[in-house]
Amino acid sequence: MTSPAPAPSRHPLQVEDLRERVDAALRDFLTRRTTALTEIAPECVEIVDQISAMTSAGKRLRPAFLYWGWRGAGGENTPAVVNAAASLELFQAAALIHDDLIDDSDLRRGMPAVHKRFESRHAEQGWQGPSAAFGLAGSVLTGDLCLVWTEELFSASGLSAEQLARARPTFDRMRTDLLGGQYLDILSQVAPQADPAALVERALRVITYKSAKYSVEHPLLIGGTAAGADDKLLAVYSEFGLALGEAFQLRDDVLGVFGDPATTGKPAGDDLREGKRTVLIGRTLERSTPAQAQTVHTLLGDPELDEDGVQTLREIITSTGADQEIERMIGAATERAETALAGADLAEGEARSVLTDLVVAATARVR
């Protein structure tokens, strides 16, 4: 039996103080934007407050992959690339704000979701009209503003015009792919595949476009292309990123069912209430008895699903061995990522060790 890889002596997101520098870049940018919104009306600062709260948390994985993709391709350690990396956190904030609204999630990162915060604000002030409608409008506008500011921070990052031009096609494709993957995800909930194998195939496609490309591959390629990486290194980044991104999302799907809310920041079993047609659910249906499958179809997607219902679905999943199959898939994808990285010709020696450690940070997540 292979021993688990030893934990790095320093968390990979702390190397070269990257996390703190990304945090500082976001704070500086939002401070400047606060001034601009205050000129419209003091009340508009509430929008920035919501974005500041959303971007104050998070693992900073996407900025890390952009930064180390840049460094691995020979890019220097500059404030400009940190600013470019920080722009991905604004895009992530937009995706999460809109995702929580679509799913009607109450919590995000252990805090009320943005639409719930706007809703509470409306109720506390006793304003006219339904509080839920104000929450919806406020969160849509806040997410849209994050999208606008993603572009603004990336373009004004300080990277040269040539560097930005090289990275631009991937930066643009990342945003399109994520939104396409998000649409396919919600389509899967309302028009699910009857055949479990087809369900798994579609769920893997959602993973590719909603998570793997956006979370790992595209950030690496943005950093690599901006730094002038050759086609060989970019191909390695793609292979590594897609494999690791798959493992990352499969782990997230497991946590969406079995995760501790104290760790995940979301209510236990939320993915089950939302009716997420994940690979985990597909593998469960492939192995279920007719009675088990009927129970899954009955309970999955029930917004009022209580803890007993969540536990019933968990028991079916574990009894079929679907959770262990997902663990096997995570291990196989992680191994593909590590193999791809081993063959990479990286310009910066530390980039290899950090990217290796990021494999652990992205996939070794406890329930």
C-alpha positions, 0 to 999 in steps of 0.5 A: 500500500502506497503511503500518503504524500507528506504534507508540505512544510509550508502551504503552497498558497503561502509561498512567496506570500502569494495569498497575502499579496492577492488579498492586498491587490483585491483590497486596493482595487476595491478601495479605489472602486468604492470611491467611484461608487460613492460619487454615484451615491453613498448607498452604492457602497453596500455593493462593494461591501458585499463583494469585499465580504465574498472575496475576503474568503476562499482558498485562492487556488485559481490565482495560484495556478495563474501565478505559478503557470507564469513563473513556470514559464519564466515570468518574473515575480512582479506585482503585475502578475499578482494583480492579474491573478487577483482578477480571477477571484472577482470572476469566482465571486461573480460565479458563486453569487450567481450560482447561489442565486440559481440554486437558492442556497442560504450559505456560502463560505459559512456566511449568508449568500449574497442574495440572502444578505440583500434580502435581510437588509430589505426586511430589516429596513422595512422597505416596500415590496417583497424582500426576496425580489430585492435580494434577487436584484441586488445579487444579480447586480453585484455579480454583474459588477464583479464580472465588469471588475474582473475585466478591469483589474486584468486589463489594468494589472500592469502586464504589458500590452504584448503579455495581455494580448497573448493571454487574452484568447484564453482569458476570454474562452475561460469566461465563455466555457464556464457559463456554458458549463453552468447552463449545462449543469442547470439543464441536467437538473431539469432534463436529467438523463434517464440512462445512468451511463449518459448521466455520468457522461454529461456530468463529466462534461459539466466537470470539464467546462464548469470546473476543470478548465476554469479552476486549473487549466485556464488559469495555468494557460493564462499565466503561461501564455502571458509569460511566453510559454512554448506549445510543449509547456502549454500542452503539459499545463492543459493535461495537468490542469484538466486531470487535476480539475477533474479530481478537484470537482469530484472531491467537491461533489463528495463533499456536497453530500458528505461534507461537514458544514464547518468545513464546506461552509454550506448546509449538509446535503445541499447538493442533494436538495438542489438535485445535482446530477453529479458523477457520484449520483450517476455511479449510484444509479448504475449500481442501485437496485430498482427500489434504491433507484426509485428512492433516489429519483423521489428524494433527489432535488426535493428542496424540503429534504430533511436530515433523514432524507439526506441520510437515506440517500447517503446510505444508498450511495455508500451501500452501492459503493459509488463513493468508493468508485469516486475515490478511485476516480479521484486517485486516477485523475490525480495520478494523471496530473502528477505524471503530466507535471513530472514531464514538464520543463519548467523554468522556475524550480520552485514552480514544480514543487508548488504545483505538486503541493497544489495537487494535494491542496486541491484534492486531499480534502476531508469530509 
